[in-house]
């Protein structure tokens, strides 16, 4: 196989693509053919993929077109693994070809699949769109954003299999970087946000969509948007698996990051005597802090007992969010955190004791004298010294920190 690939890459990929779509070949062989194609054009890193794309370009254009036609057929394969490989290849090659002004009818083909294809075709197409949107530079697809967004959103229609729905949300994650003008229009914005928020409990990429929306489109989000997000993230934090809980907490960390930077921009503008009217800030964290902080305190009690476990977990995620919250709202964090620290810093349960100690450490950067935190720290020092000999190694470690 390797010899044929080196001697005549075009013929090799054409034969593999034919095997991939041939109905009379066993599914495991078709799956293997699809995997071989993928590994021939998609490397383990973006740099490696760029090098493989140069080899792809060495194939005569007519032969490349034939291979691409077969790859599009691969989006309809019943074998999931083979179909997934075809989606990867279409997305990766498509991103690079569109960037160089080639495969100009690709978006039209994919959009057409979403209009008339079966659920299997829709899932394969959406996965290809997801890869394409992630891989291609932002500006290339803006002119086609209406068609792409309509096609992606159609995959969230009720009645379609959950696999199609999840593929649509994953594709939307990639598209969020170039659909900014849709967020400028309330009708479009509300529809997109409703799709994302309503999918948060069923699609793995929905929370990532929320995080990316906060990063790219914060200024367009309204109070009803944040209220809906608060409701769904709170429900996730209380009930869901740890990985999803961490994504829900990360959303609020992202809002902290965005607002902290905006507050800094305002301070710098005021110092320079410049206007601040064009800086849009919703003060979300100030409004939600008294509700979010108790949720974070509860998350802090879900520690891993092994202090040598470096894996990211819910407690670490909550401590990072609490630190950012303190830096964002500054003195306002004091009245929220002080009661929790006072009530639990010497609790008999090591989890509450460590959580209170961690909460105290998280909020030392940001608030000033008016917050009451310096006095609280002074009162807590004897307990911190005592905790350095606590039976719990985690309590010892956090107190030393």
C-alpha positions in Angstrom: 0.0 0.0 0.0 2.7 2.4 1.0 4.6 1.7 -2.3 1.5 2.4 -4.4 0.8 5.6 -2.4 4.3 7.0 -3.1 4.4 6.0 -6.7 1.0 7.3 -7.8 -1.0 9.1 -5.0 -3.8 10.1 -7.3 -4.5 6.5 -8.5 -4.1 5.2 -5.0 -6.6 7.6 -3.4 -9.0 7.0 -6.3 -8.9 3.2 -5.8 -9.3 3.6 -2.0 -12.3 6.0 -2.6 -13.9 3.5 -4.9 -13.5 0.7 -2.3 -15.0 3.0 0.4 -18.3 3.5 -1.5 -18.5 0.1 -3.1 -21.6 -1.7 -1.7 -20.3 -5.2 -2.7 -17.2 -4.9 -0.4 -17.4 -6.0 3.3 -18.0 -3.1 5.6 -14.7 -3.6 7.5 -12.7 -3.2 4.2 -14.7 -0.1 3.3 -14.0 1.3 6.7 -10.3 0.6 6.3 -10.3 2.3 2.9 -11.9 5.4 4.4 -9.3 5.4 7.2 -6.4 5.1 4.7 -7.8 8.0 2.7 -8.1 10.1 5.9 -4.5 9.3 7.0 -3.3 10.2 3.5 -4.7 13.8 3.7 -5.2 14.5 7.4 -2.0 14.6 9.5 -1.6 14.4 13.3 -1.1 18.2 13.4 -2.1 21.2 11.3 1.4 21.5 10.0 1.4 17.8 9.0 -1.9 18.2 7.3 -0.6 21.2 5.3 2.3 19.1 4.1 -0.1 16.3 3.0 -2.2 18.9 1.2 0.8 19.9 -0.9 1.0 16.2 -2.0 -2.8 16.3 -2.7 -2.3 19.3 -5.0 0.3 17.3 -7.0 -2.5 15.1 -8.2 -4.0 16.2 -11.6 -7.1 18.4 -11.1 -9.4 16.1 -13.0 -8.4 13.1 -10.9 -8.8 15.2 -7.7 -12.3 16.1 -8.8 -13.2 12.4 -9.3 -11.9 11.6 -5.8 -13.9 14.5 -4.3 -17.1 13.2 -5.9 -16.5 9.8 -4.3 -15.7 11.5 -0.9 -19.1 13.3 -1.1 -20.7 9.9 -1.7 -18.9 8.7 1.4 -21.0 11.1 3.5 -24.0 8.8 2.9 -22.2 5.5 4.0 -24.2 3.4 6.4 -21.0 2.4 8.2 -20.4 5.0 10.9 -16.6 4.8 11.0 -16.3 5.0 7.3 -18.8 7.9 7.1 -16.9 9.7 9.8 -13.6 9.3 8.0 -15.2 10.7 4.8 -16.5 13.7 6.8 -13.1 14.4 8.1 -11.5 14.3 4.7 -14.2 16.4 3.1 -13.9 19.0 5.9 -10.1 19.1 5.9 -9.6 19.1 2.1 -12.5 21.5 1.7 -11.1 24.0 4.1 -7.8 24.2 2.3 -9.3 24.1 -1.2 -11.8 26.9 -0.4 -9.0 28.9 1.1 -7.1 28.6 -2.3 -10.2 29.4 -4.3 -10.9 25.8 -5.3 -13.9 23.4 -4.8 -16.1 26.4 -5.2 -19.3 24.3 -5.3 -18.6 22.5 -2.0 -20.8 24.6 0.2 -23.7 24.3 -2.3 -23.3 20.5 -2.3 -23.3 20.3 1.5 -26.3 22.7 1.8 -28.1 20.6 -0.8 -27.5 17.5 1.3 -29.1 19.1 4.3 -32.2 20.1 2.2 -32.9 16.7 0.6 -30.7 14.1 2.3 -31.6 11.2 4.6 -30.7 11.4 8.3 -27.5 9.5 7.6 -26.5 11.9 4.9 -27.4 14.9 7.2 -25.2 13.6 9.9 -22.2 12.9 7.6 -22.7 16.4 6.0 -22.9 18.2 9.4 -19.8 16.5 10.6 -18.0 17.6 7.4 -19.3 21.2 7.9 -18.1 21.1 11.5 -14.5 20.2 10.5 -14.7 22.7 7.6 -15.8 25.6 9.9 -13.2 24.8 12.5 -10.3 24.5 10.0 -10.9 27.4 7.6 -9.8 31.0 8.4 -12.8 33.0 9.6 -13.2 35.5 6.7 -13.4 32.9 3.9 -17.0 31.6 4.8 -18.6 34.9 5.8 -20.2 35.4 2.4 -21.8 32.0 2.7 -22.8 32.3 6.4 -26.5 32.6 5.7 -26.6 29.3 3.8 -24.3 27.5 6.2 -26.1 28.7 9.3 -29.5 27.7 7.8 -28.2 24.3 6.9 -26.7 23.7 10.4 -29.8 24.9 12.2 -32.0 22.6 10.1 -30.2 19.7 11.7 -31.7 20.6 15.1 -35.2 20.2 13.9 -37.4 18.0 16.1 -38.0 14.5 14.7 -34.4 14.0 13.5 -32.2 11.4 15.3 -30.2 12.6 18.2 -27.0 11.9 16.3 -28.0 14.5 13.7 -28.8 17.0 16.4 -25.5 16.5 18.1 -23.6 16.8 14.8 -25.5 20.1 14.1 -24.5 21.6 17.4 -20.9 20.6 16.8 -21.0 22.2 13.4 -22.5 25.4 15.0 -19.6 25.5 17.4 -17.3 25.9 14.4 -19.5 28.4 12.6 -19.9 30.8 15.6 -16.6 32.6 14.7 -18.0 34.0 11.4 -21.8 34.6 12.0 -21.4 37.8 14.0 -23.7 39.8 11.8 -26.5 37.4 12.7 -26.1 38.3 16.4 -26.6 41.9 15.5 -30.2 41.1 14.6 -32.4 40.2 17.6 -34.6 37.7 15.7 -31.6 35.7 14.5 -29.7 36.1 17.8 -32.7 34.8 19.8 -33.2 31.9 17.5 -29.6 30.8 17.6 -29.4 31.2 21.4 -32.6 29.2 21.9 -31.2 26.4 19.8 -28.0 26.3 21.8 -29.6 26.7 25.3 -32.3 24.2 24.6 -29.7 21.7 23.4 -27.4 22.1 26.4 -28.8 18.9 28.1 -28.6 16.7 25.1 -25.6 17.7 22.9 -22.0 17.5 24.1 -21.0 20.6 22.2 -23.7 22.9 23.5 -21.8 24.1 26.5 -18.8 24.7 24.3 -21.1 26.7 22.0 -22.1 28.9 25.0 -18.5 29.5 26.0 -17.6 30.4 22.4 -20.6 32.7 22.1 -19.5 34.5 25.2 -16.0 34.9 23.7 -17.1 36.2 20.3 -20.5 37.8 20.8 -20.8 39.0 24.4 -21.9 42.5 23.5 -24.9 41.2 21.7 -26.2 39.0 24.5 -29.2 40.4 26.4 -30.5 39.9 30.0 -33.1 37.2 28.9 -30.2 35.3 27.2 -28.2 35.3 30.4 -31.2 34.4 32.5 -31.8 31.4 30.2 -28.2 30.4 30.4 -28.1 30.7 34.2 -31.1 28.4 34.5 -29.6 25.7 32.3 -26.1 25.9 33.7 -27.4 25.7 37.3 -29.4 22.6 36.4 -26.4 21.0 34.8 -24.1 21.8 37.8 -26.5 20.3 40.2 -27.4 17.1 38.2 -24.9 16.3 35.4 -21.7 14.4 34.9 -18.5 16.0 36.0 -17.2 16.9 32.5 -20.4 18.8 31.6 -20.4 20.5 35.0 -17.0 21.8 34.3 -18.1 23.2 31.0 -21.0 24.9 32.7 -18.7 26.5 35.3 -16.3 27.5 32.5 -19.0 29.5 30.8 -19.2 31.8 33.8 -15.4 31.9 34.0 -15.4 33.1 30.4 -17.9 35.9 31.3 -15.6 36.9 34.1 -12.6 37.1 31.7 -14.6 39.2 29.2 -16.0 41.6 31.8 -12.6 41.9 33.6 -11.0 43.0 30.4 -13.8 45.4 29.7 -13.5 47.0 33.2 -9.7 47.3 32.6 -10.4 49.0 29.2 -12.8 51.5 31.0 -10.2 52.3 33.6 -7.5 52.9 31.0 -9.8 55.0 28.9 -10.7 57.1 31.9 -7.1 57.6 32.9 -6.3 58.8 29.4 -9.3 61.1 29.3 -10.9 59.1 26.5 -14.7 58.4 26.1 -16.0 55.0 27.3 -19.5 55.2 25.7 -18.5 52.6 23.0 -17.4 50.0 25.6 -20.4 47.7 26.1 -20.5 45.9 29.5 -23.5 44.2 31.0 -22.2 43.8 34.5 -23.4 40.2 34.5 -21.1 38.9 37.2 -22.0 41.7 39.6 -25.7 40.9 39.1 -25.2 37.1 39.4 -22.4 36.9 41.9 -24.6 36.3 45.0 -26.3 33.4 43.2 -23.2 31.9 41.5 -20.9 32.0 44.5 -22.9 29.5 46.7 -23.0 27.1 43.7 -19.2 27.4 43.4 -18.8 26.8 47.2 -20.7 23.6 46.8 -18.5 22.6 43.9 -15.4 23.3 46.0 -16.5 20.5 48.3 -16.2 17.9 45.5 -12.5 17.6 45.8 -10.4 14.6 44.9 -8.8 13.4 48.2 -5.5 12.4 46.6 -3.4 15.6 46.6 -1.1 14.1 43.9 -4.0 13.8 41.4 -3.3 16.5 38.8 -6.4 15.9 36.8 -8.7 18.8 36.3 -11.9 18.3 38.4 -15.0 20.2 39.5 -13.4 21.6 42.6 -10.4 23.0 40.7 -12.8 24.4 38.0 -14.8 26.1 40.7 -11.8 27.6 42.4 -10.6 29.1 39.1 -14.0 30.6 38.5 -14.2 32.0 42.1 -10.7 33.6 41.6 -11.9 35.3 38.4 -15.1 36.4 40.0 -13.2 38.0 42.8 -10.9 39.9 40.4 -14.0 41.0 38.4 -16.3 42.3 41.1 -13.5 43.2 43.6 -14.8 44.5 46.9 -18.3 43.1 46.3 -17.0 39.6 46.8 -16.3 40.2 50.5 -19.8 40.0 51.9 -20.5 36.9 49.8 -17.4 34.9 50.7 -16.8 35.9 54.4 -19.9 34.0 55.8 -18.8 30.8 54.0 -15.3 31.1 55.3 -16.4 31.9 58.8 -18.9 29.0 59.0 -16.7 26.3 57.6 -13.0 27.1 57.9 -12.8 25.0 61.1 -15.6 22.5 60.3 -15.1 18.9 61.4 -15.7 17.6 57.9 -12.4 18.0 56.0 -14.2 18.7 52.7 -15.9 21.8 54.1 -12.8 22.8 55.9 -10.6 22.6 52.8 -13.3 24.3 50.6 -13.5 27.3 53.0 -9.7 27.5 53.0 -9.6 27.3 49.2 -12.4 30.0 48.9 -10.4 32.3 51.2 -7.2 31.9 49.0 -9.2 32.4 45.8 -10.5 35.8 46.8 -7.3 37.4 48.2 -6.5 39.0 44.8 -9.0 41.7 43.8 -10.9 43.0 46.9 -9.5 45.9 49.0 -9.9 47.0 52.5 -13.6 47.9 52.1 -14.4 44.3 51.3 -13.6 43.1 54.8 -11.3 40.4 53.4 -8.1 41.7 55.1 -9.8 41.5 58.5 -11.2 38.0 57.7 -7.7 36.8 56.7 -6.2 38.1 59.9 -8.9 36.2 61.9 -8.4 33.1 59.8 -4.6 32.9 60.3 -4.6 30.9 63.5 -6.8 28.3 61.8 -4.6 28.2 58.8 -1.6 27.5 61.0 -3.5 24.8 62.8 -4.6 23.2 59.5 -1.0 22.6 58.6 -1.1 19.7 60.9 -4.6 18.5 59.9 -5.1 14.8 59.3 -6.2 15.6 55.8 -3.2 16.1 53.5 -5.4 18.2 51.1 -6.3 20.5 54.0 -2.6 20.8 54.9 -1.7 21.5 51.3 -4.4 24.2 50.7 -3.6 25.9 54.0 0.1 26.1 53.1 -0.9 27.5 49.7 
